[in-house]
Amino acid sequence: MTHFSPIPPTAAPAAASARPAVEFRSVCKRYGSFTAVGGVSFAIETGTLVTLLGPSGCGKTTTLRMIAGLEQASSGSILIGGEDVTGRSAAERDVSMVFQSYALFPHMSILDNVAYGLVVGGMPKRQAAEAARAKLELVGLAGLEKRLPSELSGGQQQRVAVARAIVLEPRVLLFDEPLSNLDAKMRRRVREDIRQLQQSLKLTVVYVTHDQEEALAVSDRIIVMSGGEIAQDGSPRDLYERPASRFIADFIGDANIVPAVLDGRDGEIGRFRVGTAALALPHRGVSGGIVDLAVRPNAIRLSGGTSSEGVPGCIRYAAYLGDHMEYEVAVTLGGKEMMLFAAIPDVEAPFAVGDAVTVGFAPQGVTAIPA
């Protein structure tokens, strides 16, 4: 695996300004009667990687394009480095974008691809080539300067696109679904490289993806969008462990949404029942009675046979995935049959389809969902 070269201490920028690198103030984008982004407000601190995450059509790419100046806001204000750039063109915003397609010039060497923006901006060719060569070394492509894009792998082309963006030394670097053209193993490697580079150079990055695992892996902060609005904004751990809604719990990683009864509270801890299984965990302000819990697949515990201390179930599907088993377990909760998805590390004595089991729950990986 190729990693980015280590960054010398002098390469890091000055201490982050108190002003946000990017700020949206009640920004709205309309296309006729359709509102793609509605009244969105957020601030992105200098030197952080913030991901805009959400399903297709949620408004995340439109938001990114408004930062870049490729779309104009219908209302509200967009600030970059404390300056209002709402009415400015893309060329006047001091941002660079790494596109989903990479958009490399096929007839140019990778050195010329990286130097192109500097040359167009008026820098002498020799100076631009030196700067481009330095950035190619930074992203682990030293020695490949004369190759054409077609002679590189997908991961190497992605690095060229990154080098071409950072050689301009933008205030903000934008990534639009940057890993969608790579296979699963290469996506993991390149996302590690992007994160390492961002942290080493203290770059301000706004990153768009629909892949929850990718967002959890690279981000300082995640802004989840739904229907053109912000559904939740927080750290990866906050979103995964403390989802603010059923949508977030279901969208960020796999989760089983199960009905439970809140029997009482002891300070911040609630006493919950899932069928006959008892759980003590933070109640997060939910009221008494029937509530929803988000249960991660690895929080489910399975034992053979039936027991009064858990929920009786039946294995309906079993799959061996090397280091764990995946099961679908039919249970009855709240008077309705439902399927629970479980990830169990025991692969030595797996359950078979049709086996009767008792379902239990580990407190870690279970959270109450606020109404």
PASEKE-524995 format. One record per residue (C-alpha): z, x, y; residue in three letters. Coordinates in steps of 0.1 Angstrom, whole numbers, plus 5000, padded with zeros to 4 digits. Layout:
# residues N
ZXYAla...
This chain:
# residues 371
500050005000Met499050135034Thr501650095062His501250135099Phe502150485112Ser505650525126Pro505850485164Ile507050775185Pro509950675208Pro507850715239Thr505450445227Ala508050165232Ala507749975265Pro510549955290Ala513449725284Ala512549365282Ala512449175315Ser514848885320Ala511848665326Arg510348505295Pro507048655284Ala505548305280Val506947975293Glu505647625289Phe507047355313Arg506247005302Ser502647105291Val500346825280Cys496846845266Lys494746535264Arg491146475251Tyr490246145266Gly492845895254Ser494046125226Phe497146345233Thr496946665213Ala500046825229Val502546605247Gly505046735272Gly505947055254Val508447295269Ser509647635255Phe510247995265Ala509348305245Ile511348615252Glu509648955256Thr509449165225Gly509848885200Thr507548725174Leu507548345177Val505548135152Thr504047795160Leu504247625126Leu503147285115Gly500647085094Pro496947035104Ser496546845136Gly500146905149Cys498947075181Gly499947435172Lys496447585176Thr495847385208Thr499047525222Thr498047885213Leu494647835229Arg496347705261Met498348035262Ile495148225258Ala493348025285Gly490747895260Leu491947545267Glu493147415301Gln496447215303Ala496046855314Ser499346865331Ser502447085333Gly502747465339Ser502147775319Ile503848105330Leu503148445316Ile505548715327Gly506948475353Gly503548415369Glu501948075369Asp498648115351Val497947745345Thr494647745364Gly493548105355Arg490748195331Ser491348365298Ala490248705314Ala492948675340Glu495948615317Arg496648965302Asp496748835267Val494748935236Ser493948725205Met493348815169Val491148545156Phe491048385122Gln487548525115Ser488448865130Tyr485148845151Ala484249205145Leu480749325156Phe478949395123Pro476549655137His479249865154Met481450125138Ser485150035137Ile485850285164Leu483250115187Asp484649775178Asn488149885189Val486850065221Ala484549775231Tyr486949585254Gly487949905272Leu484350005278Val483449655290Val486449685314Gly485049995329Gly486850275311Met484750585305Pro483450595269Lys485150915259Arg488550795272Gln488050455255Ala487150635222Ala490350845224Glu492450535230Ala490650345202Ala491150645178Arg494850655186Ala495250275178Lys493350315145Leu495750585135Glu498550355144Leu497350085121Val496750315092Gly492950355095Leu492650715106Ala489550875091Gly487650545088Leu486350545124Glu482650575115Lys482650295089Arg481049955095Leu483249635091Pro481349545060Ser482549865044Glu486149775047Leu488449545027Ser489649215042Gly493049375049Gly491449675067Gln489249445088Gln492449265098Gln493949595110Arg490749665130Val491149335147Ala494849415155Val493849755169Ala491149605191Arg493749365205Ala496549615212Ile494349885226Val494049665257Leu497949675260Glu498249305266Pro501449145278Arg501248895249Val499448925216Leu498248605199Leu497448555162Phe495548245151Asp496048195113Glu495448575108Pro495948585070Leu493948275059Ser490948485047Asn493048705025Leu494248664989Asp497848594981Ala498848964974Lys496949095004Met498548825027Arg501948955018Arg501049315025Arg499349245058Val502049025071Arg504549305064Glu502249545084Asp502049305113Ile505849255114Arg506349635112Gln503949695141Leu505449425162Gln508949555158Gln507949915163Ser506049855195Leu508349575207Lys505249355211Leu505548995223Thr503648795197Val502748425194Val501748355158Tyr500148045145Val500147945108Thr500547645086His502147855058Asp505947805058Gln506648125037Glu504548335060Glu506448195090Ala509848265074Leu508748615066Ala507448735100Val509248545127Ser512248595150Asp511948235159Arg509847935146Ile508747635167Ile507847355143Val505347105157Met504546755146Ser502346505163Gly501846725193Gly505646765199Glu508347015190Ile510146885159Ala512647185158Gln512947525174Asp515147795159Gly515548105137Ser514048095102Pro517548065087Arg518447775110Asp515347585100Leu515747645063Tyr519447595060Glu520047345089Arg517047125092Pro517346875120Ala515346595103Ser513946485070Arg510546605081Phe511846965087Ile513746965054Ala510646855035Asp508247085054Phe510147415055Ile510147525019Gly510447294989Asp513247044991Ala514346744971Asn515446464994Ile518146274975Val520445984984Pro524246054985Ala527445884996Val529746035022Leu533245945010Asp535146115037Gly535646425060Arg538046715062Asp537246865096Gly533646995094Glu533446945057Ile532246625041Gly532946495006Arg529646374992Phe528746214959Arg525246234943Val525545994914Gly528646114897Thr528346474910Ala530846564938Ala529946804966Leu531846954995Ala529647075023Leu529247055061Pro528646695071His526646795103Arg527746475120Gly526246225096Val528045895095Ser529645745064Gly527945555037Gly524445635023Ile523045955036Val520146195027Asp520746545014Leu518146825012Ala518447004979Val516547334974Arg515047384939Pro517247684933Asn520447484941Ala519947264911Ile521847344879Arg520847214845Leu522947194813Ser521947044780Gly523046694770Gly524946454793Thr528246484811Ser530346264834Ser530446544860Glu526746544868Gly523646324870Val521946244837Pro518246334836Gly515246404814Cys512846694815Ile509346564823Arg507646894831Tyr508347254823Ala506547574833Ala507247944827Tyr506648154858Leu507748494845Gly511048544863Asp512048174864His511347834850Met510147534870Glu511147184859Tyr510546824870Glu513546624860Val513646244860Ala516946104873Val518145764887Thr519845774921Leu520545494944Gly519145254918Gly515745414918Lys514145664895Glu513045984912Met511846334902Met513746644911Leu512046984913Phe514147264900Ala513747644898Ala515947794872Ile516348164865Pro517148134828Asp513848194809Val515448304776Glu516547954765Ala514247704784Pro514447334782Phe511547144767Ala509746834779Val511846534767Gly515146714766Asp518146524780Ala520046724806Val522846694831Thr521946784867Val524546954889Gly524247104924Phe525347444939Ala526747404975Pro524547684987Gln521047534992Gly522247174998Val522447035033Thr523146705049Ala520146575070Ile521146425104Pro519846075109Ala
